[in-house]
Amino acid sequence: MTTSTPSAVLQQLNWRYATKRFDPTRQIHAEAWAALEQALVLAPSSFGLQPWKFLVVDTPALRQQLRAASWNQSQVTDASRYVVLTGLRTTTVADIDRFLQRQCDVRGATMESLAGYRKMLVDFIAQGWASKDLAGWNARQVYIALGQLMASAAMLGVDTCPMEGIDAGAYDRVLGLEGTPYATLCGCALGYRAADDKYATAPKVRFSTAQVVEHR
């Protein structure tokens, strides 16, 4: 198995920044994009429930509408690809059963053999610590996927910009999510930085390691 080196990982994470201006003439090639989609598919989530759906918006007219719902930020239309990350509005027993059936399909288990695990999951969403805000719990899982997408893109030399400066309700209307189990949480533009994006060379502003990493 081929792995990267610590210095190479840090080099790419230092190279990465929230790209403000994308070069609209540069496109992510198919192999790299396929890998980035799989980075989303492979993202970890609590219990493995995967309470998300990722919408890759390629239609120019939809992109223009989403840009209007993003305070006219150019990343939405200028980036090579634009992903809208959505999360389940809640978690139901049906969602648990769907996941467990997938586990049976992949691992050759039976629903009967997972009965104890199913009960634990059902009890958790009914009365566990996350039960009072299942939408918020699901949203936190989606942001794990966002982080994995951005880190994976950096390893491939692809620029990203996470987009929370959006009207999520308007996104839901544009994308037909109203009345569905899923709601918009954020977007992510992916592509290649424009040569005149001044933020590309700006030093990162981070607190020191000693201030944010504590060993006990």
C-alpha positions as CSV (number, residue, x, y, z in Angstrom):
1,M,0.0,0.0,0.0
2,T,1.4,3.4,-1.0
3,T,1.1,6.1,1.7
4,S,2.1,9.7,1.7
5,T,4.8,11.2,3.9
6,P,4.2,13.5,6.9
7,S,5.9,16.4,5.1
8,A,3.8,15.9,1.9
9,V,0.6,15.9,3.9
10,L,1.5,19.1,5.7
11,Q,2.7,20.7,2.5
12,Q,-0.7,20.1,0.9
13,L,-2.7,21.3,4.0
14,N,-0.6,24.5,4.0
15,W,-1.2,24.9,0.3
16,R,-5.0,24.5,0.8
17,Y,-7.0,27.7,1.5
18,A,-10.6,28.8,1.1
19,T,-10.4,29.8,-2.6
20,K,-12.1,33.1,-3.3
21,R,-11.6,33.2,-7.1
22,F,-11.7,30.1,-9.3
23,D,-10.4,29.8,-12.8
24,P,-13.5,29.0,-14.8
25,T,-11.5,27.6,-17.7
26,R,-9.9,24.8,-15.7
27,Q,-11.9,21.6,-15.1
28,I,-11.2,18.7,-12.7
29,H,-10.4,15.6,-14.8
30,A,-12.7,12.6,-14.6
31,E,-10.3,10.4,-12.6
32,A,-9.7,12.9,-9.9
33,W,-13.4,13.8,-9.7
34,A,-14.4,10.1,-9.3
35,A,-11.9,9.8,-6.4
36,L,-13.4,12.9,-4.7
37,E,-16.9,11.5,-5.1
38,Q,-15.7,8.3,-3.4
39,A,-14.1,10.4,-0.6
40,L,-17.7,11.5,0.2
41,V,-19.0,8.0,-0.1
42,L,-16.3,6.7,2.2
43,A,-16.7,9.4,4.9
44,P,-17.2,8.2,8.4
45,S,-20.4,8.9,10.3
46,S,-21.8,8.0,13.8
47,F,-22.8,4.3,13.8
48,G,-22.1,4.4,10.1
49,L,-25.7,5.7,9.4
50,Q,-24.6,8.1,6.7
51,P,-27.4,10.6,7.2
52,W,-26.6,12.6,4.1
53,K,-27.0,13.1,0.4
54,F,-24.5,15.0,-1.7
55,L,-25.9,16.9,-4.7
56,V,-23.3,17.6,-7.5
57,V,-24.8,20.5,-9.4
58,D,-23.6,20.7,-12.9
59,T,-26.6,22.4,-14.7
60,P,-25.6,26.0,-15.5
61,A,-29.1,27.3,-14.9
62,L,-29.2,25.7,-11.4
63,R,-25.8,27.1,-10.6
64,Q,-26.9,30.6,-11.5
65,Q,-29.9,30.3,-9.2
66,L,-27.7,29.0,-6.4
67,R,-25.3,31.8,-6.9
68,A,-28.2,34.3,-6.5
69,A,-29.0,32.4,-3.2
70,S,-25.3,32.7,-2.1
71,W,-25.1,36.5,-2.1
72,N,-23.7,36.4,-5.6
73,Q,-20.5,34.7,-4.6
74,S,-18.7,33.7,-7.8
75,Q,-17.3,30.4,-6.5
76,V,-20.7,28.8,-7.1
77,T,-20.6,29.3,-10.9
78,D,-16.8,29.7,-11.6
79,A,-15.6,26.5,-9.9
80,S,-15.3,23.3,-11.9
81,R,-17.7,21.4,-9.7
82,Y,-20.2,22.5,-7.0
83,V,-21.5,20.2,-4.3
84,V,-24.4,20.9,-2.1
85,L,-24.2,18.8,1.1
86,T,-27.5,17.9,2.7
87,G,-28.5,16.1,5.8
88,L,-31.5,14.2,7.1
89,R,-33.9,16.4,8.9
90,T,-34.3,13.7,11.5
91,T,-33.5,10.0,11.9
92,T,-36.2,7.4,11.9
93,V,-36.5,3.7,12.5
94,A,-36.9,3.3,8.7
95,D,-33.4,5.0,8.3
96,I,-31.9,2.5,10.7
97,D,-33.5,-0.4,8.9
98,R,-32.3,0.8,5.5
99,F,-28.7,1.0,6.9
100,L,-28.9,-2.4,8.5
101,Q,-30.3,-4.0,5.3
102,R,-27.3,-2.5,3.4
103,Q,-25.0,-4.1,6.1
104,C,-26.7,-7.4,5.4
105,D,-26.2,-7.0,1.7
106,V,-22.6,-6.1,2.0
107,R,-21.4,-8.4,4.8
108,G,-23.8,-11.3,4.3
109,A,-25.4,-10.9,7.7
110,T,-29.1,-11.4,8.4
111,M,-31.5,-8.9,10.0
112,E,-32.2,-11.4,12.7
113,S,-28.5,-11.5,13.7
114,L,-28.5,-7.7,14.0
115,A,-31.6,-7.5,16.2
116,G,-29.6,-6.5,19.3
117,Y,-27.7,-3.8,17.4
118,R,-31.0,-2.6,15.9
119,K,-32.6,-2.2,19.3
120,M,-29.6,-0.2,20.6
121,L,-29.8,2.2,17.6
122,V,-33.6,2.5,17.9
123,D,-33.3,3.2,21.6
124,F,-30.5,5.8,21.0
125,I,-32.5,7.9,18.5
126,A,-35.5,7.7,20.8
127,Q,-33.9,8.6,24.1
128,G,-30.1,8.9,23.7
129,W,-28.1,12.1,24.0
130,A,-28.8,13.1,20.4
131,S,-32.5,12.4,20.5
132,K,-33.3,16.0,21.4
133,D,-31.7,17.3,18.2
134,L,-31.4,14.7,15.6
135,A,-31.1,17.2,12.8
136,G,-28.1,18.8,14.6
137,W,-26.6,15.4,15.2
138,N,-27.0,14.5,11.5
139,A,-25.5,17.9,10.5
140,R,-22.3,17.2,12.5
141,Q,-21.9,14.0,10.5
142,V,-22.2,15.9,7.2
143,Y,-19.5,18.3,8.3
144,I,-17.2,15.3,8.8
145,A,-17.8,14.4,5.2
146,L,-17.1,18.0,4.1
147,G,-13.7,17.9,5.9
148,Q,-12.8,14.6,4.3
149,L,-13.7,16.0,0.9
150,M,-11.6,19.1,1.4
151,A,-8.6,17.2,2.7
152,S,-8.8,14.7,-0.1
153,A,-9.0,17.5,-2.7
154,A,-5.9,19.1,-1.2
155,M,-4.0,15.8,-1.6
156,L,-5.0,15.8,-5.3
157,G,-4.0,19.5,-5.8
158,V,-7.7,20.5,-6.2
159,D,-8.8,23.8,-4.6
160,T,-11.9,24.0,-2.5
161,C,-14.1,26.6,-0.8
162,P,-16.7,25.6,1.8
163,M,-19.8,27.7,1.4
164,E,-21.9,28.5,4.4
165,G,-22.7,32.1,3.2
166,I,-25.9,30.8,1.5
167,D,-29.6,30.9,2.0
168,A,-30.3,27.3,2.8
169,G,-34.0,27.7,2.4
170,A,-33.6,29.1,-1.1
171,Y,-31.3,26.2,-1.9
172,D,-34.0,23.8,-0.8
173,R,-36.5,25.5,-3.1
174,V,-34.2,25.6,-6.1
175,L,-33.1,21.9,-5.7
176,G,-36.6,20.6,-4.9
177,L,-35.7,19.5,-1.4
178,E,-38.7,21.0,0.3
179,G,-40.9,18.2,1.6
180,T,-38.1,15.7,1.3
181,P,-36.2,14.0,4.2
182,Y,-33.1,16.1,3.3
183,A,-32.2,19.8,3.9
184,T,-29.3,21.9,2.7
185,L,-26.5,22.5,5.1
186,C,-23.7,24.0,3.1
187,G,-22.0,23.9,-0.3
188,C,-18.4,23.2,-1.5
189,A,-16.9,24.6,-4.6
190,L,-14.0,22.6,-6.2
191,G,-11.7,23.5,-9.0
192,Y,-8.5,25.5,-9.5
193,R,-7.6,28.9,-8.1
194,A,-7.4,31.9,-10.4
195,A,-4.0,33.4,-10.9
196,D,-5.2,36.7,-9.5
197,D,-6.7,35.4,-6.2
198,K,-4.7,37.4,-3.7
199,Y,-5.7,35.1,-0.9
200,A,-3.7,32.2,-2.4
201,T,-0.4,33.5,-1.1
202,A,-1.7,35.2,2.1
203,P,-0.1,33.6,5.2
204,K,-2.4,31.4,7.2
205,V,-3.7,32.9,10.4
206,R,-3.8,30.1,13.0
207,F,-3.3,30.0,16.7
208,S,0.0,28.3,17.7
209,T,0.1,24.5,18.3
210,A,0.6,25.1,22.0
211,Q,-2.6,27.1,22.2
212,V,-4.9,24.6,20.5
213,V,-3.2,21.2,21.2
214,E,-3.0,20.1,24.8
215,H,-1.3,17.0,26.0
216,R,-2.5,15.4,29.2
